[in-house]
Amino acid sequence: MLYATLITLSIEFALILRVMLRHHRQPTARIAWVAVIALVPAVGCLTYLLFGEVNIGRRNIRRRKKVLKRIPSLMEHVSEDGGYLKAKIPAQYQHLFQTGTSISGFEALGGNSAKLMDDSNTTIDAMIADIDAAQDRVHLLFYIWLPDRNGLKMVEALKRAALRGIQCRVMVDGLGSRDIVRSKHWQELKRSGVHTAIALKIGNPFLRAIKGRIDLRNHRKILVIDRIITYCGSQNCADPEFRVKAKYAPWVDAVIRFKGPVARQNDHLFARDWMTFTNENIESELNSPVVANHPGFPAQVVGTGPTVRYSAMPELFESLMHAARKTLTITTPYYVPDESLQLALCATAYRGVDTHIIFPARNDSRIVGAASRSYYLDLLEAGVTIHEYIPGLLHAKTLTLDGEITLIGSANIDRRSFELNYENNILFYDPDLTQIVYRRQQQYMERSKQVTQEMVTKWSMIERLRNNTMAVMGPLL
């Protein structure tokens, strides 16, 4: 009994020491983990071993480093084309794009055009039309791909493309797309000549935990056609009815179809993932000149993840918030910010910026939904207007700034997107398209209920206790 106690205490001490010595650990996260390990040792120690450290595995880290060294800089292949590629960004916004460059290494490039898709079904139909019209190659990456109506339409489009000689590479997340991977359709893709890969395979959960944290996910949604067309937004490859969580349907997403040099940046991001999780070297395919044949707006891909600079995504969000002077409107399904981001959003409203944030009224994650509501009162007191979207699960991840800047992509404003998931977003300067995105955000607000301070102060003690408890767990989630 004495030996067992000593062994337990030694393990506790060793893990607490490890928590205190880990790099990039926020004080709140350290306190939370130390408390869990000390108060419930058996559960706390096991939980920390499984989920306490952001680590994709030594083998994957080695691969990732080699890939990043091997892949040429996109700017090495930028072609002189009469100035269309030169990003013409007003001085007050240039620091935002510099922040993006410091994260992914991609500089803003001009010569882009784009269209905001009408809805989820229209997005899938547009993607399939572009795949059917592809002349050279198709690169596709989804976090969730379901074998439903839209999912199978995508399968058939890729099979058609591969059978007519188009180079098709498809990557999915090991957890989010497990249904399609286990289905006969995945094998049909392979037999048709589509190259397939799985990022962050689960395998045996216990062995996987030894190799690296098991809940790290590739949350990206990337489609690149012929290195000139790309899609970016929140939508997975699935019906809006989203049958795996049908009671929250419809899923409401926002996706933009881009045409121009920014597609090459998304292709580079895809290549980094492909070469990390497969044995195929596609470096030579990235060496063609980057050109812009037409004038267009500047845009930039910002890719983040557990192997990218710590706190990269919140840095970008906070930079955008601090840059706002007139309006700031955000949609996100999940809101579990760190302290600095919450303060940045409050500060935006305190400065007199017309600040709005739109959440789903019913969240598919009760834990995250409760944690999000714990932040409402501080936001409302600062002057942030909070809307809760009623007709479905608002899954769009958008930010518009002063009617001129837009950020759209896969990243939520939560700790999972900040620290654990691979994400992809596009930042662009275009007043016309930003106004279109803003009008879409206004449509969301029109179908929402506005949350007031009076409503929040009337919440019961039980509800407030639940929300605040979930928020305290945020650093662990």
TAKA-V865143 format. One record per helix or strand of 2 or more residues. SS is the DSSP state (hx for helix, st for strand). FROM is the first residue (numbers start at 1). TO is the last residue. If there is no record, write none. Layout:
SS_FROM_TO + SS_FROM_TO
This chain:
hx_2_21 + hx_27_39 + hx_41_51 + hx_58_70 + hx_74_77 + hx_91_104 + st_109_116 + hx_120_132 + st_137_142 + hx_149_163 + st_167_173 + hx_178_181 + hx_184_191 + st_195_199 + hx_205_211 + st_217_218 + st_222_225 + st_229_233 + hx_243_248 + st_251_252 + st_255_259 + hx_262_277 + hx_283_286 + st_297_304 + hx_312_323 + st_327_331 + st_335_336 + hx_339_350 + st_354_360 + hx_366_373 + hx_376_382 + st_385_389 + st_393_394 + st_398_401 + st_405_409 + st_413_414 + hx_415_420 + st_421_429 + hx_431_446 + st_448_451 + hx_453_457 + hx_461_476
